[in-house]
Amino acid sequence: MSERHYRLLLIATHAVQYASPVFREMARNPRMEIEVAYCSLQGAEAGVDKDFGVEVKWDVPLLDGYSWTQEPNRACNPSLDHFFGLVNTSLWRKIRKGRYDAVVIYTGYRYASFWISLAAAKISGTKTMFGTDASSIAPREGSRLKNWVKPRILSFIFHRADATFGASIAGKEYLKSLGIPPKRIGIVPLVVDNDWWLACSKSVDRAAVRSKWGIPINAPVVMFCAKLQPWKRPLDLLRAFASAQVVGSHLVYAGDGPLANELAEEAAQLGIKDRVHFLGFQNQSQLPSVYSSADLFVLPSKYDPCPAVVCEAMLCGLPVLLSDEILGRREQIDEGATGYIFPCGNVDALAKILRKTLADPVKLAAMGQAARRKMDLFSPATNVKAFLEMLDSSFEERSK
């Protein structure tokens, strides 16, 4: 086994609550010396999230435990919403002069800073790596022309990398579909901070949380946690919940977004408004108590490549029902053991599963325990292990 030491520059658009635990795990690994170059500190600093419609600053430490810098953004209109919103020209000199073994670009190709970084790495002969959490070439929305052009553009972009990585088995297949040679593709799972979630979930006063919600302690509770956007299909869950007609059951929505009012209105029309609870946006430190006070997690999305909420729910002991369009989390669902997969948009199929699972609290609890155990395979440690395997493979391939 290779024991090579790597000096790495990791380039990130902004501070993300899911990335920071991985960066800390990398910093602790004796085979890696990392520096994270942030193009923006959004997330660590307060800013308005256009989808939630509220000011967001994550209330967990995002910048502790690893070396980082903030690169000056020379954009005329700094933003994460457009190509020239991130123009971090200092990355050019940092990469050209830094003598890194590899540059790992997490910004995505939709920013000028990605191309600045890629060009600097190529000119300096530094190995370049970047990946995707996508699991399908199909866009969330788009014209026939876009559907024809997109795979050709993406193939060109990903061929520029010395090594690429997907976040799941489906992600690797997606990269292969772009013509990337399998030997240049790794699988590096998208994970959360397992230790933090487990510790927080154990300290939750479930009875107190449910009392605050106005839900009896023994009532079966279904939960949705995501932005209330059309492609997340929260209305499917509402209608399936109403159709399932499980006596005494409750449905909790954690999140905000453009469908909030429509959901509340339809809950009233369906005659279930007293059993449907809208919590609004929940910051990171609030979520363990929300998950841990439910019994079942459902995500009916039409488009959701590799949602981290699945990891969060499972770590808090919830079995998960997933739409079959959520390909990036398939390997976490053992049918009937940690959850179920249902056809996207099929409200009747989802209602049938809800009826079956909520009617058997003993099995539901056993599934929740199995879901928590399954997460041993999806942690910052497993992420870094897979990342190191990809690094070793890439450098060994170059040395041949």
N, C-alpha and C positions, 0 to 999 in steps of 0.2 A: 504494500500500500504506500502511495506517495505521502511524504511528510513535508512537501514543499511549503514554504512560508510565502504568503501573498500580501503585497501592499496594494490596497484598493482605494479608488475614489468612487463613491456612490453619489450620484447626482439625483436629487429629488425636487419635485416642483414645490412642495410645501410640507409642513409637519403633519403627519397622519398618525392617528392613534393605533392603527394596525401595524405600521412599519416600525415604529420606535422600539417595541419589544424585540423585534428581529435584529435591529441595529445593535441593541444592547447585548444580545446573545452573540452576535458576530464579534463585538468588541472584547468579549470574554474568551473567545476562542484563541488559543495560543498560535494557531496557524494563520491568523489573519490580523493585519493592521489596517483599520479602516478609518477613512475620513468621509463624513457626509457633507456634501455641498448643497445647501438649500438655495433654491432660486427665489423663494419667498418664505416667510414665516407664518403665512396664513394657517390657522388651526391652533398654533401656539399663541397667536395674537388674535384678538377679537375681530370678526368680520361677518358681514351678512351673507348667509347661505341663500342663494336665489331659489332653491327648491323648498327648503323649510320655511323661507320667508321670515326668518328671525336671525338675530345676531348670534353667532356661534363662536365660542372659544372652548376647546375641549378641557375639561376640568380634571385631567390626569396628566402626570408629567410626560412630556413628549421629547424633551431635549436633554434629559439626564442619562448618564451612563455610557456615553460614547462621544467621540470627538466630532465636532461639526463647525461649519462656517456658514455665514450668510453671504452669498455672492451678490454684489450690487446689481440691481435690475435697472437697465438703461432704457426701458420701455417708456414711450411718451404717455401711454395709458396703461399703467401696470394692472394686470388682471390675469386670472386663470381661464378667462372666457374666450380668448382669441389668440391667434398665432403670434402676433407681436406683443402680447401681454407679458411675455417673459423673454427678455433680451439680456441675458447675463453674460456680457462680453468678457468678463474676467475669467470665465471658464477656459477660454482659449489659452491664455498664458498659464493658468494653473495646470492644465493637462499637458501642454507642450513642455513645461519645465519641471513637472512633478515627478517624473521617473516612476510612475505607477506600473505595476504589473498588468493591471486591467482597470478599465473604466466601466462601471455598471450604470447604465442610464435608466432611471425610473420615471423620467418626465413624460414619456410618450412623445410621439413624433409630431404632435399638433402644436408644438411650440418652437420658436426660433432657437431657443437654448438647446434643444435636442440636436439640431443640425450644427450649431456651433461646437458642441461637445463631440459629435461624431466626426466632423471634419478635423478637429484638433487631434483626436485620437488616431485617425488614419494617417495624417501627415507625420505624427511623431512615432508611428509604428507601435502604438499601445493597443493591446488587445481590447476589443469593445464587445460588451454584452448588454443585451436588453431583452425583455420578455413581454408577456401579455397575460391578462387574466381572461381573455376572450376564449370562447369554446366553439364558436361558429362564425363563418364568414357573413352570415345574415345580419344586416344592420337592424337597429331598433326601428328605423323608418327610412324610407328612401325610394327613389325612382328606379326604373329599369336601367337607366344609364349609370346611376350610382352603383347598382348591384353588379354591373358589368365591369366598371372601371375599378372599383375598390379592391378586388383580389389582385389585380395586376399591380396596382400601386403598392399594396402591402407586401407582395412578393418581392418587389424591388427593394423596399425598405428593409425587410428582415434579412434579405441576402447580404446586406451591408454589415451585419453582425458577425463576429467570429464565433459567437455562441449565443443561442437563444434559449428561452425557457418559457414553458407554460405553467399555469398554476394547478393543472390537473391532467388526468389522462386525456380528457377531451381537448384540453389546451394543446397538448402535444400533437394530437391528430389534426387539429386546426393548423398548426404550423407546418406539419407535413403536407397538408393540402395546398399550401402556398409554394411547395417545391423545395422547402428547406430539407437538406439531408438529415436523416434521423440521428446520425452521429454528432450533429451540431445542435441537437435539441435536448434540453434537460427538463425535468419536472420538479419545480420548486413550489411546494404548496403555499397558498395564501392562508396565513394563520392569524391568531390573536394571542394575547398574553394569557396562556392557560393558567399559570399560577395565580395571577391576579383575579381572574374570573372564579376560579375554584375557591379561593380564600374569601372573596366577597360573598359568593353564593351561600357559603356555610354560615355566615353571620346574619342572614336575613330573618327577620321576624315575620314569617308568612302570615300569621293571623293578624298582625297589626296592619300590614299592607292591604290585605283583603278587607279589613274593617274600613280603612280609608277609602277603598273603592266602593264599598257598599255591597260586597260579595260574601256570602256565607263561607266559612272555612272549609266545608266539605263539598262545595259545589265544583263540578268539573269546569275548568277554565281554558278556553282556547285563546291563543295570542297571535297577533300580527305585529311585527316591528320593522318598519321601513318607511320611507317617504310615501305619502299618499298620492302616488302618481298613476296615470292610466296604465302604463306597462307593467306595474306591479300587481295589477288586477285585484285590488282590495275588495271591490264589489263582488267578485266571484265568491270570496270567503263569506261575506255577509249573507249572500243569497243561499249558499250551501248550509251555513249555520242555521238559517231560518228553516230551510227545508228539512234538515236533520231532525228537528223537533225533539232534542234530548232534554228531558224534563230537568229543570233546575240549572241548566248549563249557562255559562256567560262567555261573552266574547270581548276581548280587550284589544284596542288599537293603540300602539305606542308609536307616535310619529305625527308629522303634520305635512300639509301639502295641498295642492289644488282640489283634491277630491274630498276634503274634509266635510264640507257642507253637504255635498251630495250623499255621502255615506250616512250622515246623521238624519237627513230627510228620508232616505230609503229605509233606514232602521225603523223610523216612526211609521212609515207606510206599511211595513211588514208586520207591525205590531210587536216588535221585539226591543223597542228603544230602552226599556228598563233593564234589559240584559246585555246591552251593548255599551261599552265604556270607552271614551276617547280621552287619552291621557295627554295628547299633544306631544311636542318635542321633548325628548328625555336625553339629558346629557349623559356622558359615559358613566359617571359614578352612580347615577340613578338606575341604570339598566339591570344590574344584577338582582336588585330587589324586585324589579318588574318581571323578569324571566322566572325567577325562583318562586314567584307567587302564582304562576300559571301551571298548567298540566300538559299542554300540547302546543307546539309551534307550527304555524302554517305559513307557507310562502307560495302564492299561486302565480308568480310572475310569468309573463310572456317573454320578457327580456331581462336577464339577470345573470351575467356570465359566471361569477364566482362569489356570491354574497357572503360577507363575513358574519352576518347575523346568524347564519346556520351554526357556525362554530360557537358563537356566544350562547345560543339557546341550548345546544347539546352539553356544553360545559356546566350549565345551570340545571342539568338533569331533565331536559325536555326532549321527548321524541319529536321527530320532525316530519311533516307532510310537505312534499315538494312537487311542484309542477314538473312535468317531464321536459320542459324547456330549460331547466336550470342544470345544464350538463356538468358544470364545473364542480358540483357538490355530490355527484352521483355516488362516488366511492365511499362517502360517509354514511350512506343509507343502506343498511342491511334490511331488506324487505321483511316487515313483520317483527323485526328485532329492535332496530333503532328508529324506524319510521316507515313511511310508504311513499311511493311515487304515484302520481295520478296524472291523467291527460290534461294538459293546459286548456282552460276554458270549459272543461266538462264539470259543470256545477253539480250534476246528479252524481257523478263518480266521487267527487269530493264529499258530498253530503253522506254518501253511503259509508265512506271511510270514517267520517266524523261520528256517525251513528254507532259504528262498530267499536271504535276505540274508546269513546267517552262512556260507553255502557259497561266497560270492564276496567274499573279503577285499579285492580290488582295487576293486571297485565300492563296497563298504562304506566304504573310506577316502575315495573320491571323493565319496560322499554326505556324509561328515563334513565335508569341506572346503566343500562347497556349503552345508551347514547353517550353518557359521561365517560365510560371506559373506552369507547371508540376514539375519543379525542386524544388518547395517548399517542395515536399515530399522526396527529395533526397539531404540532406545537412549534414554538420558535426553535427548539432543539432539532426537530425533524426537518424544519425548513433549512437551517444552517447546514445540517448534515448533507441534504440533497444539493445545496448550493456548492458545497465543497467538492462533492462528487462531480458536479458539472465542471467546476474549475479544473480539477485534476484531469478529467477527460479531455478538456479543451487544450490544456498545455501539453499533455502527452501526445495529442494528435499533431500539434505544431512541431514537436521535437522529432517526429518520424521523418 
